[in-house]
């Protein structure tokens, strides 16, 4: 039995990838259990994730980000993107309708979704390069020279 069919749509596990910075690849995963995909909407998922960031320990660095957009990252047993921070392909995977249920949006058990600031995403799309720490770059050059 595959992971995406192992649990019913009324009791799914969803991973929300909270993205603070695209350039620095700052991301932390929030795993949500027992989500009812047939009744939970995209807007409710955003509210659940925002509340977790504001109230759970360990999320303080993420509290200053205006999280406003969800985008499908991958489904269980699906292909993953080569970009480690977000799926830059398939902009039709951006979930713009907060009133649709997760089931209507084709979510299933073990779906991963990214949650981020849309303006930061659009800026990153223009030049999708991750920032490299100068110290490590210098160290690599001097070490291999």
FINUDO-859722 format. One line per field, with one value per atom (N, C-alpha, C): y, x, z; residue number from 1; atom name; residue in one letter. Coordinates in steps of 0.1 Angstrom, whole numbers. Each point is the difference from the previous one (the first is absolute). Layout:
N
py Y | ...
px X | ...
pz Z | ...
resi NUM | ...
name CA | ...
resn a | ...
END
This chain:
145
py -12 | 12 | 12 | 10 | 12 | 10 | 9 | 9 | 9 | 4 | 9 | -6 | -13 | -7 | -7 | 1 | -8 | 6 | 13 | 6 | 6 | 1 | 6 | 15 | 6 | 14 | 8 | -7 | 7 | 0 | -6 | 0 | 0 | 10 | 0 | 7 | -3 | 7 | 9 | 13 | 10 | 7 | 2 | 7 | 14 | 10 | 14 | 5 | 3 | 5 | 16 | 5 | 14 | 6 | 9 | 6 | 14 | 3 | 13 | 8 | -7 | 7 | -10 | 4 | -8 | 0 | 12 | 2 | -8 | 0 | -7 | -14 | -4 | -14 | -2 | 9 | -1 | -5 | -13 | -6 | -10 | -1 | -10 | -7 | -13 | -7 | -1 | 2 | -2 | -12 | -10 | -12 | 0 | -1 | 1 | -14 | -5 | -13 | 1 | -10 | -1 | 12 | 4 | 10 | -6 | 5 | -5 | 8 | -7 | 7 | 3 | -6 | 2 | 12 | 5 | 12 | 11 | -2 | 10 | 8 | 13 | 8 | 5 | 5 | 6 | 11 | 9 | 11 | -5 | -11 | -6 | -5 | -7 | -5 | 11 | 12 | 11 | 5 | 1 | 4 | -10 | -13 | -10 | 2 | 2 | 2 | 13 | 11 | 13 | -1 | -7 | -1 | -8 | -11 | -8 | 8 | 8 | 9 | 10 | 5 | 10 | -5 | -13 | -5 | -11 | -8 | -11 | 4 | -6 | 3 | -3 | 7 | -3 | 8 | 7 | 7 | 15 | 5 | 15 | 6 | -6 | 7 | 1 | -7 | 0 | 10 | 5 | 8 | 14 | 4 | 13 | -1 | -12 | -2 | 1 | 7 | 1 | -12 | -11 | -12 | 1 | 0 | 3 | -10 | -8 | -9 | -14 | -9 | -14 | -5 | -9 | -6 | -15 | -8 | -15 | -2 | -8 | -3 | -14 | -10 | -13 | -9 | -11 | -9 | -13 | -8 | -13 | -8 | -4 | -8 | 8 | 13 | 9 | 5 | 5 | 5 | 13 | 2 | 12 | 9 | 13 | 10 | -1 | 6 | 0 | 12 | 10 | 11 | -4 | 1 | -5 | 8 | 13 | 8 | 1 | 0 | 1 | -6 | -4 | -5 | 13 | 3 | 12 | -2 | -13 | -3 | 0 | -1 | -2 | 10 | 13 | 10 | -2 | -9 | -3 | -9 | -4 | -7 | 10 | 13 | 10 | 0 | -1 | -2 | 14 | 6 | 13 | 1 | -11 | 0 | -6 | 9 | -4 | -7 | 0 | -6 | -15 | -4 | -14 | -10 | -11 | -10 | -6 | -6 | -6 | -12 | -7 | -11 | 5 | 11 | 6 | 5 | 3 | 4 | -12 | -12 | -13 | -3 | 5 | -5 | -14 | -7 | -13 | -2 | -11 | -3 | 2 | 6 | 2 | 11 | 8 | 12 | 10 | 6 | 11 | 13 | 10 | 13 | 11 | 9 | 12 | 11 | 7 | 12 | 11 | 11 | 11 | 13 | 11 | 13 | 1 | 4 | 0 | 10 | 12 | 10 | -5 | -7 | -5 | -11 | -8 | -11 | 6 | 10 | 6 | 6 | 7 | 5 | -12 | -11 | -11 | -6 | 0 | -6 | 8 | 13 | 8 | -4 | -5 | -4 | -11 | -12 | -11 | -6 | 8 | -5 | 1 | -10 | 0 | 7 | 7 | 8 | -10 | 2 | -8 | 8 | -6 | 7 | 3 | 12 | 3 | -7 | -3 | -7 | -14 | -7 | -14 | 1 | 10 | 1 | 2 | 9 | 3 | -12 | -7 | -12 | -11 | -1 | -10 | 3 | 13 | 4 | -2 | 5 | -1 | -15 | -8 | -14 | -8 | 3 | -8 | 6 | 12 | 7 | -5
px 8 | -8 | 9 | -3 | 8 | -4 | 9 | -2 | -12 | -2 | -11 | -14 | -1 | -12 | -1 | 10 | 0 | -9 | -3 | -10 | -11 | -12 | -11 | 1 | -7 | 0 | -4 | -7 | -5 | 11 | 11 | 11 | 14 | 3 | 12 | 11 | 13 | 11 | 5 | 2 | 4 | 13 | 10 | 12 | -1 | 1 | 0 | 14 | 6 | 14 | -1 | 3 | 0 | 13 | -1 | 12 | 2 | 11 | 4 | 7 | 10 | 8 | 3 | -2 | 3 | 15 | 6 | 14 | 9 | -3 | 8 | -5 | -10 | -6 | -4 | -6 | -5 | -14 | -2 | -12 | -1 | -12 | -2 | -14 | 0 | -12 | -9 | -13 | -10 | -9 | 1 | -8 | -13 | -11 | -13 | -7 | -5 | -6 | -16 | -6 | -15 | -7 | 4 | -7 | -11 | -12 | -11 | 1 | 4 | 2 | -14 | -10 | -14 | -6 | 4 | -6 | 9 | 13 | 10 | 2 | -1 | 3 | 14 | 4 | 14 | 1 | -10 | 0 | 2 | -7 | 1 | 14 | 6 | 13 | 10 | -1 | 8 | -1 | -12 | -3 | 7 | -1 | 6 | 15 | 6 | 14 | 5 | -7 | 3 | -1 | -10 | -2 | 12 | 4 | 11 | 13 | 2 | 12 | 0 | -12 | -1 | 1 | -4 | -2 | 9 | 6 | 8 | 15 | 7 | 14 | 8 | 11 | 9 | -3 | -11 | -4 | 2 | 7 | 2 | 6 | 10 | 6 | -9 | -11 | -10 | -11 | -1 | -12 | -1 | 11 | 0 | -3 | -3 | -3 | -15 | -4 | -14 | -4 | -4 | -3 | -14 | 0 | -13 | -3 | 9 | -2 | 4 | -9 | 3 | 3 | 9 | 3 | 4 | -6 | 2 | 15 | 7 | 14 | 1 | -6 | -1 | -10 | -4 | -9 | 8 | -6 | 7 | 3 | 12 | 5 | 1 | -1 | 0 | 15 | 2 | 14 | 2 | 12 | 4 | 7 | 0 | 7 | 15 | 8 | 14 | 4 | -9 | 2 | -3 | 9 | -2 | -9 | -3 | -8 | -15 | -2 | -14 | -1 | -11 | -3 | -2 | 9 | -1 | -8 | -2 | -8 | -15 | -8 | -15 | -6 | 0 | -6 | -15 | -6 | -14 | -2 | 11 | -1 | -2 | 1 | -2 | -15 | -3 | -14 | -6 | -7 | -5 | -14 | -7 | -14 | -1 | -1 | 0 | -12 | -11 | -12 | -1 | 9 | 0 | 5 | -6 | 5 | 13 | 8 | 12 | -2 | -11 | -3 | -3 | -7 | -3 | 13 | 10 | 13 | 9 | -5 | 7 | 10 | -2 | 9 | -3 | 10 | -2 | 10 | -1 | 9 | 14 | 9 | 14 | 3 | -10 | 3 | 8 | 10 | 8 | -4 | -1 | -4 | 9 | 4 | 8 | -9 | 4 | -7 | 10 | -3 | 10 | -6 | 9 | -5 | 1 | -11 | -1 | 10 | 1 | 9 | 15 | 4 | 14 | 1 | -10 | 0 | 2 | -8 | 1 | 14 | 6 | 14 | 10 | -2 | 9 | -1 | -12 | -2 | 8 | 2 | 7 | 15 | 5 | 14 | 1 | -3 | -1 | 14 | 8 | 13 | 0 | 6 | 2 | 13 | -1 | 12 | 10 | 13 | 11 | 7 | 3 | 8 | 14 | 4 | 14 | 11 | -2 | 11 | 2 | -11 | 1 | 5 | -4 | 5 | 15 | 5 | 14 | 7 | -5 | 6 | 2 | -11 | 1 | 11 | 0 | 10 | 14 | 3 | 13 | 4 | -10 | 2 | 4 | -6 | 2 | 11 | 4 | 10 | 14
pz 0 | 0 | 0 | -9 | -1 | 11 | 3 | 11 | -2 | -13 | -3 | 1 | 0 | 2 | 13 | 9 | 12 | 11 | -1 | 9 | -8 | 6 | -7 | -1 | -10 | -2 | 12 | 10 | 12 | 11 | -3 | 11 | -6 | -8 | -8 | 8 | -4 | 5 | -11 | 3 | -10 | 5 | -8 | 3 | -6 | 8 | -4 | 1 | -11 | 0 | 1 | 12 | 3 | -5 | -10 | -6 | 5 | 6 | 5 | -11 | -6 | -10 | -11 | -12 | -12 | -3 | 1 | -3 | 9 | 13 | 10 | 3 | -7 | 1 | 15 | 6 | 14 | 0 | 4 | -1 | 12 | 5 | 11 | -2 | 2 | -3 | 13 | -3 | 10 | -4 | 8 | -3 | 7 | -7 | 6 | -2 | 11 | 0 | 1 | -4 | 1 | -6 | -12 | -8 | -9 | 1 | -8 | -13 | -11 | -13 | -6 | 4 | -6 | 6 | 12 | 6 | 2 | 1 | 2 | -13 | 0 | -12 | 0 | -11 | -1 | 9 | 2 | 10 | 14 | 3 | 14 | 2 | -10 | 1 | 3 | -7 | 2 | 15 | 5 | 13 | 10 | -2 | 9 | 0 | -11 | -1 | 6 | -2 | 6 | 15 | 5 | 15 | 6 | -7 | 5 | 0 | -10 | 0 | 11 | 3 | 10 | 14 | 2 | 14 | 4 | -10 | 4 | 1 | 10 | 2 | -13 | -2 | -10 | -13 | -1 | -12 | 0 | 11 | 1 | -12 | -6 | -12 | -12 | 0 | -11 | 3 | 11 | 4 | -7 | -6 | -7 | -15 | -5 | -14 | -2 | -10 | -3 | -9 | 6 | -7 | -7 | -13 | -7 | -11 | -4 | -12 | 2 | -5 | 1 | -15 | -1 | -13 | 2 | -8 | 1 | -3 | 9 | -2 | -6 | 7 | -6 | 7 | -6 | 6 | 3 | 8 | 3 | -13 | -1 | -12 | -12 | 1 | -12 | -2 | -12 | -3 | 8 | 5 | 7 | -9 | 3 | -8 | 3 | -9 | 2 | 9 | 1 | 9 | 14 | 9 | 14 | 8 | -4 | 9 | -5 | -13 | -5 | -14 | -4 | -14 | -8 | -8 | -9 | -12 | -4 | -11 | 4 | -9 | 3 | 8 | -4 | 7 | 2 | -8 | 2 | 13 | 6 | 13 | 12 | -3 | 11 | 3 | 13 | 4 | 3 | -10 | 2 | 6 | -1 | 5 | 14 | 10 | 14 | 4 | -8 | 4 | -5 | -8 | -5 | 11 | 1 | 10 | -6 | 9 | -4 | -9 | 2 | -9 | -14 | -1 | -13 | -7 | 8 | -5 | -3 | 1 | -3 | 11 | 12 | 11 | 4 | 4 | 5 | 12 | 7 | 11 | -5 | 9 | -3 | -10 | -3 | -9 | 7 | -8 | 6 | -8 | 8 | -6 | 6 | -8 | 4 | 4 | 11 | 5 | 1 | -7 | -1 | -3 | -1 | -4 | -15 | -7 | -14 | -6 | 6 | -6 | 0 | 11 | 1 | -11 | -2 | -10 | -14 | -3 | -14 | -2 | 10 | -1 | -2 | 7 | -2 | -14 | -5 | -14 | -10 | 2 | -10 | 0 | 11 | 1 | 10 | -4 | 10 | 4 | 7 | 5 | 15 | 6 | 14 | 4 | 11 | 4 | 6 | -3 | 6 | 10 | 11 | 10 | -5 | 1 | -6 | 7 | 13 | 8 | -6 | -3 | -5 | -14 | -8 | -14 | 0 | 9 | 1 | 5 | 10 | 5 | -11 | -8 | -10 | -11 | -3 | -10 | 5 | 12 | 6 | 3 | 4 | 3 | -12 | -11 | -12 | -10 | 4 | -9 | 2
resi 1 | 1 | 1 | 2 | 2 | 2 | 3 | 3 | 3 | 4 | 4 | 4 | 5 | 5 | 5 | 6 | 6 | 6 | 7 | 7 | 7 | 8 | 8 | 8 | 9 | 9 | 9 | 10 | 10 | 10 | 11 | 11 | 11 | 12 | 12 | 12 | 13 | 13 | 13 | 14 | 14 | 14 | 15 | 15 | 15 | 16 | 16 | 16 | 17 | 17 | 17 | 18 | 18 | 18 | 19 | 19 | 19 | 20 | 20 | 20 | 21 | 21 | 21 | 22 | 22 | 22 | 23 | 23 | 23 | 24 | 24 | 24 | 25 | 25 | 25 | 26 | 26 | 26 | 27 | 27 | 27 | 28 | 28 | 28 | 29 | 29 | 29 | 30 | 30 | 30 | 31 | 31 | 31 | 32 | 32 | 32 | 33 | 33 | 33 | 34 | 34 | 34 | 35 | 35 | 35 | 36 | 36 | 36 | 37 | 37 | 37 | 38 | 38 | 38 | 39 | 39 | 39 | 40 | 40 | 40 | 41 | 41 | 41 | 42 | 42 | 42 | 43 | 43 | 43 | 44 | 44 | 44 | 45 | 45 | 45 | 46 | 46 | 46 | 47 | 47 | 47 | 48 | 48 | 48 | 49 | 49 | 49 | 50 | 50 | 50 | 51 | 51 | 51 | 52 | 52 | 52 | 53 | 53 | 53 | 54 | 54 | 54 | 55 | 55 | 55 | 56 | 56 | 56 | 57 | 57 | 57 | 58 | 58 | 58 | 59 | 59 | 59 | 60 | 60 | 60 | 61 | 61 | 61 | 62 | 62 | 62 | 63 | 63 | 63 | 64 | 64 | 64 | 65 | 65 | 65 | 66 | 66 | 66 | 67 | 67 | 67 | 68 | 68 | 68 | 69 | 69 | 69 | 70 | 70 | 70 | 71 | 71 | 71 | 72 | 72 | 72 | 73 | 73 | 73 | 74 | 74 | 74 | 75 | 75 | 75 | 76 | 76 | 76 | 77 | 77 | 77 | 78 | 78 | 78 | 79 | 79 | 79 | 80 | 80 | 80 | 81 | 81 | 81 | 82 | 82 | 82 | 83 | 83 | 83 | 84 | 84 | 84 | 85 | 85 | 85 | 86 | 86 | 86 | 87 | 87 | 87 | 88 | 88 | 88 | 89 | 89 | 89 | 90 | 90 | 90 | 91 | 91 | 91 | 92 | 92 | 92 | 93 | 93 | 93 | 94 | 94 | 94 | 95 | 95 | 95 | 96 | 96 | 96 | 97 | 97 | 97 | 98 | 98 | 98 | 99 | 99 | 99 | 100 | 100 | 100 | 101 | 101 | 101 | 102 | 102 | 102 | 103 | 103 | 103 | 104 | 104 | 104 | 105 | 105 | 105 | 106 | 106 | 106 | 107 | 107 | 107 | 108 | 108 | 108 | 109 | 109 | 109 | 110 | 110 | 110 | 111 | 111 | 111 | 112 | 112 | 112 | 113 | 113 | 113 | 114 | 114 | 114 | 115 | 115 | 115 | 116 | 116 | 116 | 117 | 117 | 117 | 118 | 118 | 118 | 119 | 119 | 119 | 120 | 120 | 120 | 121 | 121 | 121 | 122 | 122 | 122 | 123 | 123 | 123 | 124 | 124 | 124 | 125 | 125 | 125 | 126 | 126 | 126 | 127 | 127 | 127 | 128 | 128 | 128 | 129 | 129 | 129 | 130 | 130 | 130 | 131 | 131 | 131 | 132 | 132 | 132 | 133 | 133 | 133 | 134 | 134 | 134 | 135 | 135 | 135 | 136 | 136 | 136 | 137 | 137 | 137 | 138 | 138 | 138 | 139 | 139 | 139 | 140 | 140 | 140 | 141 | 141 | 141 | 142 | 142 | 142 | 143 | 143 | 143 | 144 | 144 | 144 | 145 | 145 | 145
name N | CA | C | N | CA | C | N | CA | C | N | CA | C | N | CA | C | N | CA | C | N | CA | C | N | CA | C | N | CA | C | N | CA | C | N | CA | C | N | CA | C | N | CA | C | N | CA | C | N | CA | C | N | CA | C | N | CA | C | N | CA | C | N | CA | C | N | CA | C | N | CA | C | N | CA | C | N | CA | C | N | CA | C | N | CA | C | N | CA | C | N | CA | C | N | CA | C | N | CA | C | N | CA | C | N | CA | C | N | CA | C | N | CA | C | N | CA | C | N | CA | C | N | CA | C | N | CA | C | N | CA | C | N | CA | C | N | CA | C | N | CA | C | N | CA | C | N | CA | C | N | CA | C | N | CA | C | N | CA | C | N | CA | C | N | CA | C | N | CA | C | N | CA | C | N | CA | C | N | CA | C | N | CA | C | N | CA | C | N | CA | C | N | CA | C | N | CA | C | N | CA | C | N | CA | C | N | CA | C | N | CA | C | N | CA | C | N | CA | C | N | CA | C | N | CA | C | N | CA | C | N | CA | C | N | CA | C | N | CA | C | N | CA | C | N | CA | C | N | CA | C | N | CA | C | N | CA | C | N | CA | C | N | CA | C | N | CA | C | N | CA | C | N | CA | C | N | CA | C | N | CA | C | N | CA | C | N | CA | C | N | CA | C | N | CA | C | N | CA | C | N | CA | C | N | CA | C | N | CA | C | N | CA | C | N | CA | C | N | CA | C | N | CA | C | N | CA | C | N | CA | C | N | CA | C | N | CA | C | N | CA | C | N | CA | C | N | CA | C | N | CA | C | N | CA | C | N | CA | C | N | CA | C | N | CA | C | N | CA | C | N | CA | C | N | CA | C | N | CA | C | N | CA | C | N | CA | C | N | CA | C | N | CA | C | N | CA | C | N | CA | C | N | CA | C | N | CA | C | N | CA | C | N | CA | C | N | CA | C | N | CA | C | N | CA | C | N | CA | C | N | CA | C | N | CA | C | N | CA | C | N | CA | C | N | CA | C | N | CA | C | N | CA | C | N | CA | C | N | CA | C | N | CA | C | N | CA | C | N | CA | C | N | CA | C | N | CA | C | N | CA | C | N | CA | C | N | CA | C | N | CA | C | N | CA | C | N | CA | C | N | CA | C | N | CA | C
resn x | x | x | x | x | x | x | x | x | x | x | x | x | x | x | x | x | x | x | x | x | x | x | x | x | x | x | x | x | x | x | x | x | x | x | x | x | x | x | x | x | x | x | x | x | x | x | x | x | x | x | x | x | x | x | x | x | x | x | x | x | x | x | x | x | x | x | x | x | x | x | x | x | x | x | x | x | x | x | x | x | x | x | x | x | x | x | x | x | x | x | x | x | x | x | x | x | x | x | x | x | x | x | x | x | x | x | x | x | x | x | x | x | x | x | x | x | x | x | x | x | x | x | x | x | x | x | x | x | x | x | x | x | x | x | x | x | x | x | x | x | x | x | x | x | x | x | x | x | x | x | x | x | x | x | x | x | x | x | x | x | x | x | x | x | x | x | x | x | x | x | x | x | x | x | x | x | x | x | x | x | x | x | x | x | x | x | x | x | x | x | x | x | x | x | x | x | x | x | x | x | x | x | x | x | x | x | x | x | x | x | x | x | x | x | x | x | x | x | x | x | x | x | x | x | x | x | x | x | x | x | x | x | x | x | x | x | x | x | x | x | x | x | x | x | x | x | x | x | x | x | x | x | x | x | x | x | x | x | x | x | x | x | x | x | x | x | x | x | x | x | x | x | x | x | x | x | x | x | x | x | x | x | x | x | x | x | x | x | x | x | x | x | x | x | x | x | x | x | x | x | x | x | x | x | x | x | x | x | x | x | x | x | x | x | x | x | x | x | x | x | x | x | x | x | x | x | x | x | x | x | x | x | x | x | x | x | x | x | x | x | x | x | x | x | x | x | x | x | x | x | x | x | x | x | x | x | x | x | x | x | x | x | x | x | x | x | x | x | x | x | x | x | x | x | x | x | x | x | x | x | x | x | x | x | x | x | x | x | x | x | x | x | x | x | x | x | x | x | x | x | x | x | x | x | x | x | x | x | x | x | x | x | x | x | x | x | x | x | x | x | x | x | x | x | x | x | x | x | x | x | x | x | x | x
END
